[in-house]
């Protein structure tokens, strides 16, 4: 590769070409979430107005009724004492409710940042600090090095799989049959773990048995196959947040039926066979992101029926139903399972004596951060606001806004209508905004963009780390372009290559590190310098 600078043709070093190749992964990464101003509809759905407009319509009609009756001579107003006392208390309580919801939102974002940081650290340690084993001859050394690179890349791929599985796990999307997850974990036997999410009380025993992993029937009591090794026909499971689970199954049942066949490949010196879907069935894997569509059950007053329909065991579509299913879905804890495999890799390094204790300690620290992030995200997801507190706050707010037109009619007259709507929007807007952001892992407009974290940050960074061999300082530190290594901020004209500094010796290097003598900037400053 050549570079032309001021009419001269220079030959760039190989490390520069590798740097440009790695920088490809950092280009074109979009922002985490497009702004709500992208369209009027997105802006409306991203605000609290989109979730409480029907409440504002009701209170506007209520204020209009009170105003008309008072204008016709009916005395329907009371003293505003209750308005002052109760309004102050209610404002503080709603502010506390909103603050606690934002803390959960911020905690979710902090934990995802910790996953990103731990993934970077773990990948760098594996790729840079784990040495390749040495063989007795050149052929054996080459084979061992190739096997070590396969192990390293597979382990780093599990880091991406961990982040992707956490995303699906938090959204209640059970299983591994997603385009961004299946290829990363299909070769791993599954642990017989209990469900990692609270069970829904309205699910039948048969459904629980089908959705939970089966007990192993072969040599191990801890690890079993994800699917039975006998030939069987299985329909790909639908995620809990899919737009319409039953509709998808009906329309694509003939396409999504997968035939599982036996495989003779072994894993980790285990003789047990594992099953994966045939290659011709892979196009029917579910997409990485499946936001539920808006349905009539997302509109008032039909949205009030969603909870009753879901509790009765019947299927209901829409975004509100998806939010309910996210909190009650039975889900296999795949992220926890992947931490077991990452831990087994560290244990394998210890048994073979590859690496040193500080490297093992750093790997265990990064793995602990991944496990801590998973536990923290589960805590945010499965710790709801107490029902008695939430319903009491809503009842008090409803009563306060109902009494508001009766208290402000006398001073405001017909201004009671817009004033009631404005106050109702303030109070109920904070309430619905708090309910939306307290679970920031779904597909709402204000939720965290988990797809950006997994596909645009973690995946690209892990690819960048493994895109080239570990950089050798003996090469990148001594390239001719590193000609300002000992220069001061004000001395950028004196360019010396690293090889020339080596020829000058350590004494010249040490003398160049001392700060340059300060020259007098004026006649008075020069005259004040004492003679030698």
N, C-alpha and C positions, 0 to 999 in steps of 0.2 A: 504494500500500500504506500503511495507517495502523496506528499502534501506540498503545495507550492506556497512559499512565504516570501514576499518581497522579491519576486523574480527568481528565487532559488528553489530548487527541487530537493526536498528532504525525504529521506526514507523513514517512515514511521516504524516504531518498534512493534513487535507482535503484541505486546501487552496493551498498546493503544487500540489495536484492532479488537482484542478481546473486550476492552472496556466499551467500545462502541457497540459490540454485539450484546453485552449485558445491558446497556442503556436502552436497548429496544424494548425491554420489558417495562421500563418506567415511562414510556411514551404513550400518549393517548388514554391515560387513565382518567375517566370522567370524575366529576364531583360526586360526593356520596349520595346526594339526592337532588334532583332538579328543583328549582325554586317553585313555590306555589303560584307565582305569576306566569307560569308557562301557559296556562289557559284559565279562563274564568271558572270552568268547572273544577279544575284542580284546586284553585284558590278557595272556592266555596267549600269543597269537601275537606280541605285542610284546616278550616276554621271551626270554632265551636258552633257557629251559626248553622252549619250543615247538620248538626246533631240535635239542636234544640229549637229549630225553627217552629216546629209544631207546638212547643210549649209557649213560644212568644205569640203565636196566633191565638192560642187559647186565652192568654192573659190580656191580649189586645181586645178580644171580644168581651172578656169580663169587665175590663175598664170601660169599654164603650157602653155596656149595659148599665153599669153604675152611674156613668155620666148622664145617660139619657133619663134614667129614673130621677136623679137629683134635679135635672133641668126641668122636669115636669112637676116638681113640687114635692116629691117624696124625700123625706129626710133620711138619707142613707150615708151619713158621715159621722165619724167619731173623732175624739181628741187625738192629736198626733203623739201623745206620750209614749204609746207602745212602739211607734215608729222609731223614736230616738233610742230607747233602751234596747229593744230587741235587735234593731239594725246594727248597732255597734257590736253586740255579742255575736250575731250571725256572721258579720264580716270577719271577725277574728277566727271563728271556727272554720269558715270556708277557706280562708287564707292558709290555715294550718293543714287542711285537707289537700289543697293544691300543692303546698310545699312538700308534704310527705309523698305525694304521687310523683313530683319531679325528682325527689331523691331516689326513688326506685328507678326512674328513667335514667338518671345520671349514673346510678350504680350499675345498671345494665351496660351502659356505654363504657364505663371504666373497666368492667370485667372483660368486655370484648377487646379493649385495648391491651389488657393483660394477656389474652390469648394470642394476639398478634405479636406482642413482645416475646412471650415464651416460645412461640413457633420460630421466630427469627433466631433466638438464642440457641435453641435445640438444634436447628438445622446447621447453623454455623459450627457448632461444636462437633456434630457428627461428620460434616463434610471436610472441615479443616483440621480438627484436633485428634481424630481417631486414626492411628497409623495403619498402613496396610501390612498384612502379615508377610513374613519372609519364608520362602521355601528352600529346599535343599539345592535346587538348580534353577536355571532360568525358566524352564517350562513350568515348573511347579509354582515359582514365584508369580509368573504371569497369570496362571490359573487362580491362585489365591487372591491376587489383586483384583481380578475381574469379579470374583465372587464377593469380595469386600465392597466393590462399587455397587453391585446389585443389592447387597444388604443395605448400604447407606441410602441409595435412592429409594428403595422400598420403604425404609423407615421414615425418610423425609416425606414420602407420599402419604404415609399414615398421619403426619402432622396436618396436611391438607384435609385428609379424610376426617380427622378429629373436628376441625372447624366446620366442615360441611355437615357432619352428623349432628353437631351441636345446634346448627341452624334448623335442621329438620326436626330435631328432638324438641326444641323450644316451640316450634309451630305445630306440634302434635302430628307430624307427618311420619308415621311409623314405617319401618321396613328399610331396605337398602336399594329398592328399584327406582333410582333416580339417576338421570344422566350425569350429574356431577358427583355421585357417590358410588354407584355400582361398580365401576371399573377400579376403584381404589380399594375396595374391601371384599370383592367377590371371592377371592382365594382364601380368605381367613375363616377357619372354623369358629363357630359361635359359642360363647359361654352361656350356661344355663342360669342367667341372671334373673332376678325377680323384676317385675315392672318398675321402672324408675319414676313413674308419675302416679298420682293418686287415682285409684280405680273409680269408675263411675258405678254407682249403686244400681243403675237400671240396666246393666248389661247382663246377659244370660251367661250361665256357666260355659255353654258351648262356645260362645264368642270369645270369652276370656281364654279358653283353652286353645282356640285357633290362633289368637293374636299373640300368645305368649310362646316362648321357645319350648320345644319339647325336651323331655329328659333324654340324655344320651343313652343309647342302647348298646354301645360297644365298649371298648377297653377302658375309657376314661369316664369318671363320674362328674367331671368338671367342664369338659369341652365337648361339644356335639356339633353336628352339621346344621347349617342354616336351613337346609331342606332335607327331607328324607332321601336316602340314596336309592330307594326303589323308584322305578319309573312311574311317574304320575303326571297328571295334568293339573296345573295350578293357574288360577287367574291372578294377574299382578294385583297386589293390594292397592287400594286407593288411599291417598293421604286424607287425614282427617279434615283438612281445610280445602279440599278440592271443591270447585264450584258446584258440582252435582255428582255425587258418588254413584248413585243408582243410574242416572242417565248415561254416565260414562261407561259403566259396565254393560248396559244394554246395547249402546251404539257400537261398542268396540269389543264385545265379548268374543267374537270370532277371531279378532286380531290379537287381543291381549292374552289369550289362553296360551300358556307357555308349557312346553314339554320338557321336563327335566330328565336328563340322562346321566348314566354313571360316568365317572371320570376316574382314571387310574393314577392320576398324579397325586403325590403325597406332599405333606407340608410338615416341616420341623421333624423329619424322621419319623413321621407317624404313618402307619399303614392304612389309616382310615381314608375312604374316598370321599370327595366333596362333589357337590353338584352346582352347576351354573346354568343359566339359560342358554339355549343355542344362539349362535351368532345371528341367525336370520330373525330372531325375536328381539334383538337389542334395539332396533328402531322404535319399538313400542314402549321403551322405558319412559317413565314420567319425566316431565321437564323439571329443571332445577328450581323453578319458581312457579307456583300455582296459586295466584291470588284468587279468592272466590269472587264471583260476579255479584253485582248488586241485584237483588230480587225484590219482589213486592213485600217480603217479610222484613226488609230494612226500612220500610216506610211506616210512619204512624197512621193508623193505630194497629196495623198488622204486626209491628215489631213487638207489641206487648204479648203476643201469643207464642213467640218463639220459645221462651222458657218452658211453657206448659207443654208444647208439642214435643220438645226434646225430652222432657222428663217422662213423657208417656211412652217413649221408646220408638217413636216414628221419626223418619228422616225429614229434615228440613234444610233448605238451602239458604244461602245469603251470608253476608259478612258477619252479622250479629250471631247467627248460629255457629259460624266458624270460630268466633271468639269464645263461645261457650264450650265447644268441643275441645279447644286447645287446653282448657283448664281441667277437663275430665277425661281426656283420652288415655287409653292404656298404651304405653309405649315402652319398647325394649330399650334399655339404656346402652345404646351402641357407643356413645362417647366414652363411657366408663370402660367398656370392653377394649377400646383402642388404647387406653392408657395401660392396660395389662400387657399388650403387645409391645408398646414402647418401653415398658419396664423390663420385659423379657429381653429386649435388645441390649439394654444396659447390663443386665445380669450375664448375658452371653459375652460381652466385652470383658467383664471381670473374670469369668472363668478362663477365657483364652489369654488373659494378660495383655490385652490391647488397650493402650492408654495408661494414664496415671491417675492416682487418687484425686487430684484437683479436677481433672476432667470428669471423673465419675460424679464428684460432688456437684459440679455445675450442671451436669445432665439431670441429676436427681432434683436439683432446685428448679430447673425449667419444667420438669415433669410435675413437680408439686404445684407449680403455678398453674399448669393446665388443669389439674384436678381441683385446685382451689377455685378457679374460675367457673368450672362446671358446677361445683356445689353452690357457689354464690348465685349463679344464674338460676339454678333450681329453686333457691330460696326466694328470689325475686318473683319467679313465676308461680310458685305454689303457696305463697303466703298472701292470701287475700285480705282486703280491708274487712274487719269484723262487720257482719251483716247488721247487727243492732246499731252500730255507729253510723253506717252508711244510710240505713233506712230512716233513722231518726233525723239525720241532717237533711235528707230530702223532705221529710214531713214538715220540719220546722220551716224550711225555705218555702214550701208550698203554702203553708198557712200565712207566712209573712207577706208573700206576694198577693195572696187573696185579700188580705186586710189592707194592703197598700192603697188602692183607689178610695177606700172609705176614709182614709186619713188625709189624703192630699187633695180631695175635691174642693174643699172650702178655699184654700189659698190658690189653687191652680186652675180651677174650673175645667174647661175643655182640654187644658194641657195635661190633665190626668192620664189621658190615653197614651200619648207618646212617653210620658214619664214612667208609667207602669211598664211599658214594653222595654224601655231602656234599663230600668232597675232589674227587671226579670232577666234580661240578657246578661247583665253583669253577674248576677248570682248563679243562675243556671249554666251560664257559659263556663264559669270556673269549675262547677261540679262535673259537667260532661267532659271538659278538657282533662280534669284530674283522672276520671275513669278511663279515658283513652290512653293516657301516657303511663299509667301504673303498670301496664303490661306492654312493653315496647318491642315485642318480638314478632308481631304479626305482620299483616299487610296493610294496615291503615296508613293514611298519608303522613302522619306524624311519627310513625314507628321507625325504629332504627333500620337502616338499609343493610340487613345481614348479607344479602347477596353481594353487595359491594365489598364487605369485609372479607368474604371467602374467595370470590372470583377475581376481584380487582386488586386486592392488597396481598393476602396470604399466598394465593396461587402464583401470582406474578413474582413475588419476592422469592419464594422457594425455587421457582424456575430460574431466577437470576442467580441465586446462590450456586445451583448445581449446573449452570450453563458452561462452566469452565473448570479446569482443575484448580486446586488451591493455589492462589498466587504465591510466587516465590519472591521474597524481598531481594534476593540476590539478583533478580532480573528487573523488577519494577523500580527499585531504588537507584539503580545505576544506569537508567536510560538517559540519553543526552538531553531530553527535555527537562529533566530535573536539575536545571542549572541555576536555581535561586535558593538552594537548600540552606545556605548559610548567610544569605543576604539579609539586610535590615529593610524595614518598611520603606525607608527613604532612598535606598540604594537598589534600584531595579535595573540599572544600566550595566553594572558589573556582573556579568553572567559567567559562571564557572561550572563546567560539567563535573559530575561526581568522580570520574576517572582522574581528572586533573587535580581535584582535592586530595585524592589518594596519593598522587605523585608528590604533592607538596608536603604531606606528612601531618601527624597529629598536632604538632606545635603551631603550624600555620592555621589549622582548623580552630584550635582553642583561642588564638589571638583574634580570629575573625568573629568569634562569638561575643567578645567584649563590645560594649556600645561605642559608637564613634564619638570622637571629641567634638564637643559643641562649639561651633564657630560663633564669634560675636556678631550680633545682628545690627548693631548701631555703633556710632563713634563713641558715645558715652559708655556703652558696655565694654568697648575695647580699651578705652583709657582707664577703666577701673581695674583692669587685670594687672596684678603686681608683676614687676619684672622678675625674671628667673634669678 
